Amino acid sequence: MKWNLLNGETTLIVKLPDDTYPIDLHWFPKNVGNKKQGQSDMFALTSSDGKFHLITKVGRVEKSVEAHSGAVLAARWNYDGTALVTVGEDGHVKIWSRSGMLRSTLAQNGLPTYSVAWGPDSEKVLYPIGKQLIIKPLQPGSKVLQWKAHDGVILKVDWNPINDLILSAGEDCKYKVWDSYGRPLYSSPPHEYPITSVSWAPDGDLFAVGSFHTLRLCDKTGWSYALEKPNTGSIFSIAWSIDGTQVAGACGNGHVIFAHIVEQHWEWKNFEITLTKRRAMQVRNVINDSVDLLEFRDRVIKATLKYGHLVVSTSLQCYVFSTKNWNTPLIFDLKEGTVSLILQCERHFLLVDGGSLYLYSYEGRLISSPKIPAIRTDILNTQTVSLSNDTIAIKDKTEEKLIYFFDALSGKPLGDGKPLAHKIEVMEIALDQGGPAIERKIAFIDKNCDLYISPVRKFGKEQISIKIGSMVHTLAWNDVSNILCGIQDNRFTVWYYPNVAFVDKELLPKTVSEKDGSEYSKSPQIISFVGNRVTIRKSDGSLVHTNIPSYPAILHDYATAAKWNDALRLCRFVKEQSMWACLAAMAIANKEMSTAESAYAAIGEIDKVQYINSINDLPSKESRLAHIQLFSGNFQDAEAIFLQAGLIYQAIQLNIDSYNWERALELAVKHKTHVDTVLAYRQKYLEDFSKKETNKSFLQYAEGVEVNWDKIKAKIEIELAKERERISAGPLTRSSVSM
């Protein structure tokens, strides 16, 4: 049967022979960019006589295939539509081609297999046998994962491609959520009756559970949003609409039940928005208790409220409201498909639909549409895409170690187009929101729950990622300042100035604030970090708010505006080590040495105060710049500054001071100067440690070069005098640098 949800019409698609009893059906997956919004051409239908049938949407039976002895209990297409898996009463798990040819028998078990699901990459299959769950890869000889999941027979399983989580339901009257390694994340309390169906919403944020006279809507972490008690008998199968707003259930009394998701809720600052009906929203301003009603032509699919704007997508249009005026939204038609994700930043927002990504301004102007070869946009979510005013970051699902960066305004890949490659799989990414594009940073959590930070625009030969936390489960950047918060093990942690990792890593622990997070219970999620308020959702679904001091954000503002005297006054007023440590790092990053000196003195880092004094005494601007880079551990950048400015001796001496002997000799030979200086310092170094020369390069040059300390010292003095002369020469300095 086919139902038209707009006018309620029912039509018969196909009348099967009297001896064919259908058991399960699954539509061929929606093609990427299909203009007909998922009106796929074919579905697979399984039946009690051991066959499955491939039937077109107009009811023509294309093929019937003898598949199992006994009933075929379930069939599922993989995500790219290249294979079909079937399971049956005979306990066999079989893989078929798109046209219905048998490819392989994946497993043979003694017990009936009631359900089956594909892994996100279509390379693994999940199925239950009795009380056990089994994940079996298609590759022969690969390791099979098996664990006891329920105390009764498992009736239904589902595996979501976006969040990579597994659902199971059984005769023990429980439903459970697992990760893809078989670790339990949630187990429901026992219900009155066996759970007969579970199904993930397409975006992986919600799932539905069916039982006798019961339909339940749950969050991906397991807790329940809503419970309905329809008079339907058991709900044996649940399917979601492609946009994730509607649910259909097949009931034991022969009825089909339809349900819509309502009462969704969004908050930002003093505004609360609730989806009251399918096409209506209520806006409440909690300051003056005023209420506005927003109505739409079509049903609401996705919405997001941030940065003073509400962005709503319906099945055909996109609405942009300003929080200053709810009466006149900006409306434009959507290009295609259903919007699966909306992300906002201060200046624009990103829409992701079935085929592409589109970046729009809040005036409704299309800014860019980044093109990513071979990426499935339908599986992008808030963990795998991040947006800032100038950058779009996307984690690749096929190669999970890579993060791609795009320029927001042009949609083109940043730099040389090469992605950031991490050593293991990346789980979650987030771009910072404040500051100029050139200083943009990305924070990401990898599979080991380690938190890294990396610059988006790379300057050296390779992208540097620095680890700033471990056992981090969830993170969020502040909406305006570059302050990062996360839940680390059992502690709520705030990194007041994460950029310190690239300026002076030793200061990192002093710029971090931690407090006990055990009140947030197991696996909490940070929902938002707006102003100085952080909103956290606990594992039972309740929201808790925690505040952080407002001083770090004020300090960020002063540093951005180069108001260093105000920043010093603030730190003297607050009298906290973390503030002084942040100020020291901010001042070094902005080459503001006198402020840095005061800040380091305040936290007792006397050695660094002395080093800063020695930098201030250096004769040329280039030397000072190079030594500031050296202070931050950027050795290559320091050397490059000297070489670009033509200060060859200083570059050589830098390598000698760092015992980087081979590089020092290489520079001396390349520029035909100070080879004797390098050899002299090398000899002195070896004599101090009573060692003999073993390096072939040094042995080779030592034969032909005479070492005379008096001559060397005279040459060094000439070099230093030359550097001092460059300063007094004034304007000549700039031209010599640019050369």
Protein Blocks (a to p, Z undefined) as FASTA:
>chain_A
ZZdfknopacdfbdcdfklccfbdcdddddehiangopafbdcdddfkopacdddfkopa
fbacdfbgcjdfbdcddfkopaccdddfkopacdddfkopafbdfbdcfbdcfbdcddfk
lpaccddehjbccdddfbghiacddddfbfbdcfbdcddfklopacdddfkopacdddfk
opafbdcdddfbdcfbdcddfklpaccdddehiacdddfkopafbdcdddebjafbdcdd
fkopaccdddfkopacddddehiacdehjbccddfbfmbccdddfklopacddddfbdcf
bdcdeehiacdddfkbccdddfkbmklccddddfbdcdfbdcddfkbccdddfkbccddd
fkopafbdcddehiafklgcfklgccdfkbccdddfklmmbccdddfklopaehjlpacd
dfbdcfbdcddfedcfklpccddddfkopacdddfbdfblbdcdddfbehifbdcddfkb
ccddddehjaccddfblmlmmmommlmmmmcccddfklnoghiadfbdghjbccdddfko
pacdddddfklmmmmmmmmnopaklmmmmmmmnopaklmmmmmmmmmmnopaklmmmmmm
mnopaklmmmmmmmmmpmbfklmmmmmmmmnopaklmmmmmmmnopaklmmmmmmmnopm
klmmmmmmmnopaklmmmmmmmmmmmmnopacfbfklmmmmmmpccdfklmmmmmmmmmm
mmmmmmmnommmmmmmmZZ
